């Protein structure tokens, strides 16, 4: 309704015919919808600074004019897309300068429509592209020139195929040459460049020239032999001889230039060698001077250090002499005092001297008695320890069945008191050995014979044997020959024979080592017997250590 009234108020700005526009999208229609309340009115494209121009045909609108002081401030600018959508839909193509507000509601000011940004011209893109291309080309050319100065292969390629490459490389090479040889910067170039300097000008009259044909000659028109050819033959020889002369002159001139260039290079090389020799001699002299200065400095430093050490050594020697003199004086005073005392004692020869001798003798006797008491106590302790060890051994050897020997072991530990060796030996015994007892030698031999029978049955079994292998091994063990004595070999039967002989001789350690060398099922079957042997050997070894410690203590007594 508001839009219709505004459009009626400006009929001159409306077009004569309706514009054919495509249908808006849903999003644009959504933003174009007016979601304000009916009590508010919105004036598109207001001009608050100028008063609205009214036609004389509508005098009733003067009462609806709002003074500029009552016009509210414009709201913040909305999104450009929303403003553009609203402007394209609501506003006509030609916006009026002023529009009177209509309606009973409160007027509000809408922002000006945002003009679309002009499209960037392609000229800027083309200009930027050309600028980048020029920069990259310049960098590439500079890199090619630099790499040509470094690599010979690339130098040939660059100077042959790149335009102006040879001139650029020659310019930088000449600069480098002038830096290295500043004295020869003003000399002319030894090798002329292709750019055109040092050209040789050949005069126009030199060499062979064409001659015009004689029109009045009758040589070609007449018949018969051409006599002019014979005459021209002589002239050809003259022309050839005259043409060889400039060529020879040029060759000679070129050779002279080459020789001059060689001589110049040799002179430059000699100058360079002389300069280098002079620099080396100067540097050698400088090094010699520095070496002499450093040697003098080191020599002076060592001399000062030697002088200081000699002074310190002299002071130490003097102090040592003083100490020796002082010790000698003290010893002389002691000797003098002893001599005086001896003479006094010799002169007195009284009862006091005899009492002193008697007192010293008694004191020495008391000291000797105390020492002998300590020796007797130590011997008594050693005897008690040996007796306790023998008691443990007799208890182990006299038993028929394994019995605990905790009481004997406790008595042995009590007698040893705080001896670390005895305590360590007792601690090394397995608790199961003295709590349950250990078997005697006869029991070990009897059990070995039973174990040996089972081991012979499993002598031929492999490690991963099955039921059939067990039966086969059992059958084969019946026909095997039983060895005796110290049999030679590493088989099970020889090992069992050697073990039995060692057990009968009482060498339990060697017998256990022989049984421990078995492999496979034989070792598995003898595992329990080996464990009992280890316990017996541990107990015997501990008792041997305690007995040895007791004998050692008795020998150490002075």
C-alpha positions as CSV (number, residue, x, y, z in Angstrom):
1,X,0.0,0.0,0.0
2,X,2.9,2.3,0.9
3,X,4.7,1.5,-2.3
4,X,1.6,2.2,-4.4
5,X,1.1,5.6,-2.8
6,X,4.8,6.5,-3.4
7,X,4.6,5.5,-7.0
8,X,1.5,7.5,-7.6
9,X,3.1,10.6,-6.1
10,X,5.9,10.6,-8.8
11,X,4.2,9.7,-12.1
12,X,6.8,11.6,-14.1
13,X,9.5,9.3,-13.0
14,X,7.6,6.1,-14.0
15,X,8.3,4.5,-17.3
16,X,5.6,4.5,-20.0
17,X,5.8,0.7,-20.3
18,X,6.3,-2.1,-17.8
19,X,9.8,-3.5,-17.7
20,X,9.9,-7.2,-18.4
21,X,12.0,-8.6,-15.5
22,X,12.6,-12.3,-14.6
23,X,11.1,-13.8,-11.6
24,X,13.2,-13.4,-8.4
25,X,14.7,-16.3,-6.6
26,X,13.3,-17.4,-3.3
27,X,16.2,-16.0,-1.3
28,X,15.9,-12.5,-2.9
29,X,12.1,-12.5,-2.5
30,X,12.7,-13.4,1.2
31,X,15.0,-10.5,1.7
32,X,12.7,-8.1,-0.3
33,X,9.7,-8.9,1.9
34,X,8.9,-6.1,4.4
35,X,8.8,-7.7,7.9
36,X,8.1,-4.4,9.8
37,X,4.9,-3.6,11.5
38,X,2.1,-1.8,9.8
39,X,2.4,1.2,12.1
40,X,5.8,2.1,10.7
41,X,6.5,3.6,7.3
42,X,9.7,3.5,5.3
43,X,10.6,6.0,2.7
44,X,13.1,4.8,0.1
45,X,15.8,7.2,-1.0
46,X,15.0,10.1,1.3
47,X,16.7,13.5,1.1
48,X,16.5,14.9,4.7
49,X,18.6,17.9,3.9
50,X,16.2,19.4,1.3
51,X,12.6,20.1,1.7
52,X,10.2,18.1,-0.5
53,X,8.8,19.9,-3.6
54,X,5.1,19.6,-3.7
55,X,2.9,20.4,-6.7
56,X,0.2,23.0,-6.3
57,X,-2.4,20.3,-7.1
58,X,-1.9,18.6,-3.6
59,X,-2.2,21.2,-0.8
60,X,-3.4,18.7,1.7
61,X,0.1,17.2,2.1
62,X,1.5,20.3,3.8
63,X,0.2,19.2,7.2
64,X,2.1,15.9,6.9
65,X,5.6,17.4,6.5
66,X,8.0,16.5,9.4
67,X,10.5,19.2,10.5
68,X,14.1,18.2,10.1
69,X,14.7,18.2,13.8
70,X,12.1,15.5,14.3
71,X,13.6,13.2,11.7
72,X,15.3,10.2,13.4
73,X,18.9,9.4,12.6
74,X,19.5,6.9,9.8
75,X,20.0,3.3,10.9
76,X,23.2,1.4,10.1
77,X,23.7,0.3,6.5
78,X,22.4,-3.2,5.9
79,X,24.0,-5.9,3.9
80,X,24.9,-4.9,0.3
81,X,23.1,-7.8,-1.2
82,X,19.9,-7.0,0.8
83,X,20.1,-3.3,-0.1
84,X,20.7,-4.1,-3.7
85,X,17.8,-6.5,-3.8
86,X,15.4,-4.0,-2.1
87,X,16.5,-1.2,-4.4
88,X,16.1,-3.2,-7.5
89,X,12.6,-4.3,-6.6
90,X,11.1,-1.2,-4.9
91,X,12.9,1.8,-6.4
92,X,12.2,2.8,-10.0
93,X,15.0,3.4,-12.6
94,X,15.0,7.2,-11.9
95,X,15.0,8.1,-8.2
96,X,13.4,11.4,-7.3
97,X,15.3,13.9,-5.3
98,X,12.6,14.3,-2.5
99,X,9.7,12.1,-1.5
100,X,7.0,13.3,1.0
101,X,6.4,10.9,3.9
102,X,2.9,9.5,4.0
103,X,0.9,7.4,6.5
104,X,0.1,7.9,10.1
105,X,3.1,6.0,11.4
106,X,6.5,7.1,12.5
107,X,8.9,7.9,9.6
108,X,12.2,6.2,9.2
109,X,15.1,6.9,6.9
110,X,16.5,4.1,4.7
111,X,20.0,4.1,3.4
112,X,21.0,4.8,-0.2
113,X,21.3,1.8,-2.4
114,X,24.8,0.4,-2.8
115,X,26.1,0.8,-6.3
116,X,27.6,-2.4,-7.7
117,X,31.4,-2.4,-8.0
118,X,32.7,-1.9,-11.5
119,X,34.3,-4.9,-13.0
120,X,38.1,-4.9,-13.3
121,X,39.4,-4.2,-16.7
122,X,41.5,-6.8,-18.4
123,X,44.2,-4.2,-19.1
124,X,45.4,-4.5,-15.5
125,X,45.7,-8.3,-15.7
126,X,47.6,-8.0,-19.0
127,X,49.8,-5.3,-17.6
128,X,50.6,-7.4,-14.4
129,X,51.2,-10.5,-16.6
130,X,53.6,-8.6,-18.8
131,X,55.4,-7.1,-15.7
132,X,55.8,-10.6,-14.1
133,X,56.9,-12.1,-17.4
134,X,59.5,-9.3,-17.7
135,X,60.8,-9.8,-14.2
136,X,61.0,-13.5,-14.5
137,X,62.8,-13.2,-17.9
138,X,65.3,-10.7,-16.4
139,X,65.9,-13.0,-13.4
140,X,66.3,-16.0,-15.7
141,X,68.7,-14.1,-18.0
142,X,70.7,-13.0,-15.0
143,X,70.8,-16.5,-13.6
144,X,72.0,-17.8,-17.0
145,X,74.8,-15.3,-17.1
146,X,75.9,-16.2,-13.6
147,X,75.8,-19.9,-14.3
148,X,77.7,-19.3,-17.5
149,X,80.5,-17.8,-15.5
150,X,80.6,-20.9,-13.3
151,X,80.0,-23.8,-15.7
152,X,81.9,-24.2,-19.0
153,X,79.3,-26.4,-20.6
154,X,76.5,-24.0,-19.9
155,X,78.7,-21.2,-21.0
156,X,78.9,-22.7,-24.5
157,X,75.2,-23.3,-24.7
158,X,74.2,-19.9,-23.4
159,X,76.5,-17.9,-25.7
160,X,75.5,-19.9,-28.7
161,X,71.7,-20.0,-28.4
162,X,70.7,-17.1,-26.2
163,X,70.5,-13.6,-27.9
164,X,73.2,-11.2,-26.6
165,X,74.4,-13.9,-24.3
166,X,78.0,-13.8,-25.5
167,X,78.2,-10.0,-25.1
168,X,76.8,-10.2,-21.5
169,X,79.2,-13.0,-20.5
170,X,82.1,-11.2,-22.1
171,X,81.3,-8.0,-20.2
172,X,81.3,-9.8,-16.8
173,X,84.4,-11.7,-17.7
174,X,86.2,-8.5,-18.6
175,X,85.0,-7.0,-15.3
176,X,86.4,-10.0,-13.4
177,X,89.7,-9.7,-15.3
178,X,90.0,-6.0,-14.4
179,X,89.4,-6.8,-10.8
180,X,92.0,-9.5,-10.7
181,X,94.6,-7.6,-12.8
182,X,94.0,-3.9,-12.1
183,X,97.3,-2.8,-13.7
184,X,96.2,-4.1,-17.1
185,X,92.8,-2.5,-17.1
186,X,93.7,0.1,-19.8
187,X,95.4,-2.4,-22.2
188,X,93.4,-3.3,-25.4
189,X,91.7,-6.6,-25.7
190,X,93.8,-9.5,-26.7
191,X,91.0,-11.3,-28.5
192,X,88.7,-9.2,-30.7
193,X,85.0,-9.7,-30.1
194,X,82.4,-10.5,-32.8
195,X,80.8,-7.1,-32.2
196,X,82.9,-5.6,-35.0
197,X,86.1,-4.0,-33.5
198,X,89.5,-4.5,-35.0
199,X,88.1,-5.3,-38.4
200,X,90.5,-5.7,-41.4
201,X,89.5,-3.5,-44.3
202,X,90.3,-4.9,-47.7
203,X,90.8,-2.3,-50.4
204,X,88.5,-2.4,-53.4
205,X,91.4,-2.8,-56.0
206,X,92.8,-5.9,-54.3
207,X,92.0,-9.4,-55.6
208,X,90.3,-10.3,-58.9
209,X,87.9,-7.9,-60.5
210,X,85.5,-8.4,-63.4
211,X,86.2,-6.8,-66.8
212,X,83.6,-5.7,-69.3
213,X,83.3,-7.5,-72.6
214,X,84.8,-5.8,-75.6
215,X,82.0,-5.2,-78.0
216,X,84.2,-4.6,-81.1
217,X,86.3,-7.7,-80.5
218,X,86.2,-10.2,-83.4
219,X,87.3,-13.1,-81.2
220,X,83.9,-14.5,-80.6
221,X,82.5,-13.5,-84.0
222,X,85.2,-15.0,-86.1
223,X,85.8,-18.6,-87.0
224,X,88.8,-20.7,-86.1
225,X,90.8,-20.9,-83.0
226,X,90.3,-18.2,-80.4
227,X,93.7,-16.6,-80.0
228,X,92.6,-14.4,-77.1
229,X,92.4,-17.4,-74.7
230,X,96.1,-17.9,-75.0
231,X,96.8,-14.3,-74.1
232,X,94.3,-14.4,-71.2
233,X,96.0,-17.5,-69.8
234,X,99.1,-15.5,-69.1
235,X,97.0,-12.8,-67.5
236,X,95.3,-15.3,-65.2
237,X,98.7,-16.3,-63.8
238,X,99.5,-12.7,-63.1
239,X,96.1,-12.2,-61.4
240,X,96.7,-15.3,-59.2
241,X,100.1,-14.2,-58.2
242,X,98.7,-10.7,-57.3
243,X,95.8,-12.3,-55.3
244,X,98.2,-14.5,-53.2
245,X,100.2,-11.5,-52.0
246,X,97.4,-9.9,-49.8
247,X,96.6,-13.4,-48.4
248,X,100.2,-13.9,-47.4
249,X,100.3,-10.5,-45.9
250,X,97.1,-11.2,-43.9
251,X,98.5,-14.5,-42.7
252,X,101.8,-12.9,-41.7
253,X,99.9,-10.1,-39.9
254,X,97.8,-12.7,-38.1
255,X,100.8,-14.7,-37.1
256,X,102.5,-11.5,-35.8
257,X,99.4,-10.7,-33.8
258,X,99.2,-14.2,-32.3
259,X,102.9,-14.1,-31.4
260,X,102.4,-10.7,-29.9
261,X,99.5,-12.0,-27.9
262,X,101.6,-15.0,-26.7
263,X,104.4,-12.7,-25.7
264,X,102.0,-10.5,-23.9
265,X,100.5,-13.5,-22.0
266,X,103.9,-14.8,-21.2
267,X,104.9,-11.4,-19.9
268,X,101.7,-11.2,-17.8
269,X,102.4,-14.7,-16.5
270,X,106.0,-13.8,-15.6
271,X,104.8,-10.6,-13.8
272,X,102.2,-12.7,-12.0
273,X,104.8,-15.3,-10.9
274,X,107.1,-12.5,-9.8
275,X,104.4,-10.9,-7.9
276,X,103.5,-14.2,-6.2
277,X,107.1,-14.8,-5.4
278,X,107.4,-11.4,-3.9
279,X,104.3,-12.0,-1.9
280,X,105.5,-15.4,-0.8
281,X,108.9,-14.0,0.2
282,X,107.2,-11.2,2.1
283,X,104.9,-13.6,3.8
284,X,107.8,-15.9,4.6
285,X,109.7,-13.1,6.2
286,X,106.6,-12.1,8.1
287,X,106.2,-15.7,9.3
288,X,109.8,-15.9,10.3
289,X,109.6,-12.7,12.3
290,X,106.4,-13.9,14.0
291,X,108.1,-17.2,14.7
292,X,111.1,-15.5,16.2
293,X,108.9,-13.2,18.3
294,X,106.9,-16.2,19.5
295,X,110.0,-18.2,20.2
296,X,111.5,-15.3,22.2
297,X,108.3,-14.9,24.1
298,X,108.1,-18.6,24.9
299,X,111.8,-18.7,25.9
300,X,111.4,-15.7,28.2
301,X,108.3,-17.3,29.7
302,X,110.1,-20.6,30.3
303,X,113.1,-18.8,31.8
304,X,110.8,-16.9,34.2
305,X,109.0,-20.1,35.1
306,X,112.3,-22.0,35.6
307,X,113.6,-19.1,37.8
308,X,110.5,-19.2,39.9
309,X,110.6,-23.0,40.3
310,X,114.3,-22.8,41.2
311,X,113.5,-20.2,43.9
312,X,110.7,-22.4,45.3
313,X,113.0,-25.5,45.2
314,X,115.7,-23.5,47.0
315,X,113.3,-22.4,49.7
316,X,112.0,-25.9,50.2
317,X,115.6,-27.2,50.4
318,X,116.5,-24.6,53.0
319,X,113.4,-25.4,55.0
320,X,114.3,-29.1,54.8
321,X,117.8,-28.4,56.1
322,X,116.3,-26.4,59.0
323,X,114.0,-29.2,59.9
324,X,116.8,-31.7,59.8
325,X,118.9,-29.5,62.0
326,X,116.0,-29.2,64.4
327,X,115.4,-32.9,64.5
328,X,119.1,-33.5,65.1
329,X,119.2,-31.1,68.0
330,X,116.1,-32.8,69.5
331,X,117.7,-36.2,69.1
332,X,120.9,-34.9,70.7
333,X,118.9,-33.5,73.6
334,X,117.1,-36.8,74.0
335,X,120.3,-38.7,74.0
336,X,121.8,-36.4,76.5
337,X,118.8,-36.8,78.7
338,X,119.0,-40.6,78.4
339,X,122.7,-40.5,79.2
340,X,122.1,-38.4,82.3
341,X,119.3,-40.6,83.4
342,X,121.4,-43.8,82.9
343,X,124.2,-42.3,84.9
344,X,121.9,-41.2,87.7
345,X,120.3,-44.7,87.8
346,X,123.7,-46.3,87.8
347,X,124.9,-44.0,90.6
348,X,121.9,-44.6,92.7
349,X,121.7,-48.4,92.6
350,X,119.2,-48.2,95.3
351,X,116.0,-49.8,96.1
352,X,114.0,-47.4,94.0
353,X,115.8,-48.6,90.9
354,X,115.1,-52.3,91.8
355,X,111.5,-51.5,92.5
356,X,111.1,-49.9,89.1
357,X,112.6,-53.0,87.5
358,X,110.3,-55.2,89.4
359,X,107.3,-53.1,88.6
360,X,108.1,-53.2,84.9
361,X,108.6,-57.0,85.0
362,X,105.3,-57.4,86.6
363,X,103.6,-55.2,84.1
364,X,105.2,-57.2,81.2
365,X,104.0,-60.4,82.8
366,X,100.5,-59.1,83.1
367,X,100.5,-58.1,79.5
368,X,101.8,-61.5,78.4
369,X,99.2,-63.2,80.5
370,X,96.4,-61.2,79.0
371,X,97.7,-62.0,75.5
372,X,97.8,-65.7,76.3
373,X,94.3,-65.5,77.6
374,X,93.0,-64.1,74.4
375,X,94.9,-66.8,72.5
376,X,93.4,-69.5,74.6
377,X,89.9,-68.0,74.2
378,X,90.4,-67.9,70.4
379,X,91.6,-71.5,70.4
380,X,88.7,-72.6,72.5
381,X,86.3,-70.9,70.2
382,X,87.9,-72.5,67.2
383,X,87.7,-75.9,68.9
384,X,84.1,-75.4,69.7
385,X,83.4,-74.4,66.1
386,X,85.2,-77.5,64.8
387,X,83.3,-79.7,67.2
388,X,80.0,-78.2,66.1
389,X,80.9,-78.8,62.4
390,X,81.9,-82.4,63.2
391,X,78.7,-82.8,65.1
392,X,76.7,-81.7,62.1
393,X,78.7,-84.0,59.8
394,X,78.3,-87.0,62.1
395,X,74.5,-86.3,62.4
396,X,74.3,-86.3,58.6
397,X,76.5,-89.4,58.1
398,X,74.9,-91.5,60.8
399,X,71.3,-91.1,59.7
400,X,69.5,-93.9,57.9
401,X,66.7,-91.8,56.6
402,X,66.8,-88.0,56.0
403,X,66.2,-86.1,59.3
404,X,66.2,-82.3,60.0
405,X,69.4,-80.9,61.5
406,X,68.1,-77.5,62.5
407,X,69.3,-77.8,66.1
408,X,72.9,-78.6,65.1
409,X,73.0,-75.8,62.6
410,X,71.6,-73.3,65.2
411,X,74.2,-74.4,67.7
412,X,76.9,-73.9,65.0
413,X,75.6,-70.4,64.2
414,X,75.5,-69.5,67.9
415,X,79.1,-70.6,68.5
416,X,80.3,-68.6,65.4
417,X,78.6,-65.5,66.9
418,X,79.1,-62.7,64.3
419,X,81.6,-64.4,62.0
420,X,80.6,-63.1,58.4
421,X,82.1,-66.2,56.7
422,X,80.2,-68.7,58.8
423,X,76.9,-66.7,58.5
424,X,77.3,-66.5,54.7
425,X,78.0,-70.3,54.5
426,X,74.9,-71.1,56.6
427,X,72.8,-68.7,54.6
428,X,73.8,-70.4,51.4
429,X,72.2,-73.7,52.5
430,X,68.7,-74.3,51.1
431,X,66.1,-74.1,53.9
432,X,64.5,-77.3,52.6
433,X,67.8,-79.1,53.2
434,X,68.0,-78.5,57.0
435,X,64.3,-78.6,57.6
436,X,63.6,-81.9,55.8
437,X,67.1,-83.4,55.9
438,X,69.4,-84.7,53.2
439,X,69.9,-88.3,52.0
440,X,73.1,-90.1,52.9
441,X,75.5,-91.5,50.3
442,X,73.9,-95.0,50.5
443,X,70.5,-93.6,49.9
444,X,71.8,-91.6,46.9
445,X,73.5,-94.7,45.4
446,X,70.3,-96.8,45.9
447,X,68.1,-94.2,44.3
448,X,70.6,-93.7,41.5
449,X,70.3,-97.4,40.6
450,X,66.5,-97.1,40.3
451,X,66.9,-93.9,38.3
452,X,69.5,-95.5,36.1
453,X,67.1,-98.3,35.2
454,X,64.5,-95.8,34.1
455,X,67.1,-93.7,32.2
456,X,68.2,-96.8,30.3
457,X,64.6,-97.4,29.2
458,X,64.4,-93.8,27.8
459,X,68.0,-93.8,26.4
460,X,66.9,-94.1,22.8
461,X,64.0,-91.7,23.0
462,X,64.1,-88.5,20.8
463,X,62.9,-85.1,22.3
464,X,59.5,-85.2,20.5
465,X,58.9,-88.9,21.1
466,X,55.4,-90.4,21.1
467,X,53.9,-93.6,22.5
468,X,55.4,-95.8,19.8
469,X,58.8,-94.3,20.4
470,X,58.5,-95.1,24.2
471,X,57.6,-98.7,23.5
472,X,60.4,-99.1,21.0
473,X,62.9,-97.6,23.4
474,X,61.7,-99.9,26.2
475,X,62.1,-102.9,24.0
476,X,65.5,-101.9,22.8
477,X,66.8,-101.2,26.3
478,X,66.3,-104.9,27.1
479,X,68.9,-105.9,24.6
480,X,71.5,-103.2,25.2
481,X,74.7,-104.3,26.9
482,X,75.3,-102.8,30.3
483,X,78.7,-101.1,30.6
484,X,80.8,-101.0,33.8
485,X,83.7,-99.1,35.1
486,X,85.0,-95.8,33.7
487,X,83.6,-96.4,30.2
488,X,84.7,-94.1,27.4
489,X,82.0,-92.4,25.3
490,X,79.2,-89.8,25.5
491,X,76.2,-92.2,25.3
492,X,73.8,-92.7,28.1
493,X,75.1,-96.2,29.1
494,X,78.7,-94.9,29.4
495,X,77.6,-91.9,31.5
496,X,75.6,-94.1,33.9
497,X,78.6,-96.4,34.3
498,X,81.0,-93.6,35.1
499,X,78.4,-92.0,37.5
500,X,78.0,-95.3,39.4
501,X,81.8,-95.7,39.8
502,X,82.2,-92.2,41.0
503,X,79.3,-92.7,43.6
504,X,81.0,-95.8,44.9
505,X,84.2,-93.9,45.3
506,X,82.4,-91.1,47.2
507,X,83.0,-88.4,44.5
508,X,79.4,-87.0,44.6
509,X,80.4,-83.8,42.8
510,X,81.9,-85.6,39.7
511,X,78.9,-88.0,39.6
512,X,76.5,-85.1,39.6
513,X,78.5,-83.4,36.8
514,X,78.3,-86.7,34.7
515,X,74.5,-86.9,35.2
516,X,74.1,-83.3,34.4
517,X,75.7,-83.9,31.0
518,X,72.8,-86.0,29.8
519,X,70.3,-84.7,27.2
520,X,66.6,-85.2,26.4
521,X,64.4,-87.6,28.4
522,X,67.4,-89.0,30.3
523,X,68.1,-85.6,31.9
524,X,64.4,-85.1,32.6
525,X,64.2,-88.4,34.4
526,X,67.3,-87.7,36.5
527,X,66.2,-84.1,37.4
528,X,65.0,-85.0,40.9
529,X,68.1,-87.0,41.7
530,X,70.3,-84.1,40.6
531,X,68.3,-81.7,42.8
532,X,69.0,-84.0,45.9
533,X,72.7,-84.2,44.9
534,X,72.8,-80.4,44.7
535,X,71.3,-80.0,48.2
536,X,73.8,-82.5,49.6
537,X,76.7,-80.8,47.9
538,X,75.6,-77.4,49.1
539,X,75.5,-78.6,52.7
540,X,78.9,-80.3,52.4
541,X,80.4,-77.3,50.8
542,X,79.1,-75.0,53.5
543,X,80.5,-77.3,56.2
544,X,83.9,-77.4,54.4
545,X,84.0,-73.6,54.3
546,X,83.2,-73.3,58.0
547,X,85.9,-75.9,58.9
548,X,88.4,-74.1,56.7
549,X,87.5,-70.8,58.3
550,X,88.0,-72.3,61.8
551,X,91.5,-73.7,60.8
552,X,92.4,-70.3,59.3
553,X,91.5,-68.5,62.5
554,X,93.6,-70.9,64.5
555,X,96.6,-70.3,62.3
556,X,96.2,-66.5,62.4
557,X,96.5,-66.4,66.2
558,X,100.0,-65.0,67.2
